[in-house]
Amino acid sequence: MNRSAGVLMHVSSLPSNYGIGTFGKEAYAFVDFLKEAGQTYWQMLPLHPTGFGNSPYQALSSFVGNPYLIDLDMLIEDGLLRKEEVEDIDWGKDVSKVDYGKLYENRFAVLEKASRRLASQKSEDYFAFLEEKEWLKDYATFMAIKENRHGQPWSQWPQELRNHTSEEVKEEAYRLRERVVFYERIQYLFSKQIKALKKYANENGIKIIGDLPFYIASDSSDVWVSSEQFLLDEATHTIQYVSGMPVDGANPNGQKWGNPLFDWNRMEQEQYQWWIKRAKHALQWCDVLRIDHFQGYLSYYAIEIDGEAKDGHWCAGPGLKPFHYLGEEVKDVEMIVEDLGYLSDEFKQMIKDSGYPGMRILEYAFDPNDTYSLYMPFQHEKNSVVYIGTHDNETLKQWIKDKNQSERVKRACAYLGCDKAGLQDAMLRCLYGSRSDIAIVQMQDLLGSDTRMNDPVNYQEAWCYRCEKGSYNRALAKKI
């Protein structure tokens, strides 16, 4: 790894006139900003369509892109929309955050117009896309049926529709064929725009860091289509076990997340081909892949669907086997592993054996009870990626103000030789001065913002952050 740096900001956080960041001109301007600032990486969150809660880590599919990120101005330039068709739509009143309710109400009606015009263009590129994407028909069918049933989770569909290969599903797909085609077309539009942006970024020396979530949302086309890859009842296609965490000091009742669990034994028999297909697809959109919840590959917590978190049990994961098989098919894959949380000796060994860089979080350092924490700057190793915080953490500004962090803040000031007023810049200098090969900073921390991307506790405001137009400018690039 070469010593380099980058910025973490999801595409949805870019400015735009249509309620959410997209792959349009502001994305290209952000690439220009990164280049001017001497950066090498743009880290994004997962780009998949989100379901209830708007989390990109709870996607409707691992193989498709979020239609909200399709840029409307580019569709106008391509002759697929007219300016007046998007100007007077209410995309939300607050430009500092995404209004997902407004997007849900209005975005698809606009994309339908573009879809109809795309059909009249008879693009050879579009037809090639349809032939290439084997997963596309199943996803589009899933979405058409789900839409027809007013968003009802597939687990509540009639028994005959839960089996995606049934005759009843084929009949539904034919009856809803216009909607099936619509969902196929907008994936083509997404693919065209993300590939063009990635090409531009790479030509300007910027690499995209993508993200491979560990768990899959229960209400997703992945689970519906590939039910054999999960611990589901074979007869009823219902979930048997779900994800979570056991009882601990912060969670006296444990946590029940509700994601279905992988059938790792079945996957091993198939040499992890489904998992590999998912990882390879993610690599089409990025240059480096961040592996979410790397701990889960060592061991994961299983809870019966109707049980309580405290009654769950730990299960052995596949370890590095999926990664070995992936390495045989895709050479020189660049990855970053999320190795946060409790690090057992066994987990530390797995990280070391993988050879992939782990993560160091400065907000986790300066613990009065753990002077030699691996997050402390003097403990950082070259083969690692250092952050002040991730999308799940407070922004630096919030962290400094947080009374619960007062002891860490006091120790950080002592360690870095500054007062509280100077800690913002001192932490940034510490980040860039780390021995870690790569330094990544959230855009909010560069801007001094107190709006976090995700709060696992207060999820009502999660995933909504947007930066203001003109935020990334020459002055900021020079400062970095």
Secondary structure, DSSP 8 states (H G I E B T S, - for coil): ---EEEEE--GGGS--SSSS--SSHHHHHHHHHHHHTT--EEE----S-B-TT--TTSBS-SSS--GGGS-HHHHHHTTSS-THHHHT----S-TTB--HHHHHHHHHHHHHHHHHHHHHH--HHHHHHHHH-TTHHHHHHHHHHHHHTTT--GGGS-HHHHSTTSHHHHHHHHHTHHHHHHHHHHHHHHHHHHHHHHHHHHHTT-EEEEEE-SS--SSSHHHHHTGGGB-B-TTT--B-EEEEE---SS-TT-EEEEEE-B-HHHHHHTTTHHHHHHHHHHHTS-SEEEETTGGGGTEEEEEETTS-GGG-EEEE--TTHHHHHHHHHSTT--EEE---S---HHHHHHHHHH---EEEEGGG---TT-TT-TTSGGG--SSEEEES--TTS--HHHHHH-GGGHHHHHHHHHHHT--GGGHHHHHHHHHHHSSSSEEEEEHHHHHT----S--SSSGGGTT-B---TT-S-HHHHHH-
